[in-house]
Amino acid sequence: MSPLEQVLAAAKSISGSGKVPSLALIKAKLGNSVPMPILIQGLQQFKSMPQDLIDQLPEISVTQKKAKPKEEQSEIAELKQEIEQLKAAYKEMSERLNSLEKNNQDRAKK
């Protein structure tokens, strides 16, 4: 099934559930796998179709899997690593600040 056919099928499914198909609803149904220009084209085409052609469209009943693609998993791993680095830098700066404040207090006492 081509991306445009997926958009049309998703629009039919949304329409069949009593809602008016919109870009947001179609995108939510299909996920991020379909580019925005094709979503727009498909929605416009669906709105201009006569009912008999809409009835012939296949229907998408289940939303696609929400499994994380490898790109997202590697991005999450990078973000976790960056958080750990930031925590370490924060701890180091906090210790240095405490040391500087202690030295400042010691000088003030003299």
N, C-alpha and C positions, 0 to 999 in steps of 0.2 A: 504494500500500500504506500503510495507516494505521500510526501508531507502534506500536499494540498488535499488529497483524499482523506488524510487523517483529520485535518481541520474541518472538512465538511462533515465527516462522520461524528466528530465531537460536537459540532454545532447542532446536528440532528439529535444527538443524545440529550444535549442540554435542553433543546426545544421540546423534546418528548417528555422531559421531566417537569414541564410547565414553566420554565424560565425562558427569558429572552436571551439568546446567545450574545455574548459580548467578548471582547478581546481578553479581558481578565478571566472570565469563566473558561474560555477555550484554553488559554495558557495554563490555568490551574489543572485542567483535565489532562492536557498533553505533557505538561512539564516544560522544561527548557529545551527540548529536543528540536523544536520547530522555530526557525527564524521569524522575527517580527514581520518582515514584508510578506511572507507566505501566510502568516496568521491574518493579516489585514486583507490580503487578496482573497483568502478562503472565506472570511466572514462576509465580505462584500458580495462574493459570488453566491454564497448561501442565501443572503437576504434577497437577491434578485431572482432566485430559482422559483419556478412554479411548484405547487405542493406535490404534484404527481412525480416530479423528479426528486424531490426531497424524500418521498416515500421509498424510492428505489435505492437511496444511499444506504451503505452498511452502517451499523450503529456500534459505537464503542461503549461497552457497558462497564468496564473496569478501568480505573485510572492506572497509568503505567507504574511500574515498581519505583519506589523511592530509594533504591539502592544508591549508595554514594559512588560516583565514578572515581576512577583512579586520580584524576586531577584534584577533586575535592579532598580525597584522603591525603594526598601529598601536601596540599595547601594547609590542611589541619595540622599535619605533623610539623610543618614549618612554623606555623603560628604557636604551637606548643613549645617548640624549641626557642622561639623568640621570647615567649613569656618567661621561660626558665632563665634566659640570659638577662632579661629585665629584672627579675627577682634577685639574681645574683648581684647585679649592678646596684640595685636599691639597697641591698644589705651592706655592700661595701661602702656606699656613700653614707649610710646611716652610722656605721661604725666610725667612719672618718669624722663625721660631724660630732659625734659624741666625744671623740678624742680631742678635737679642736676646742669644744666647749669646756672640757676638763682642763686643758692647758690654759685656756683663757681665765678660768676661775682660779687656777693656781697662781697665775701672774697677778691677778687682782688681790690676792691675799698677801702678796709680798710687799 
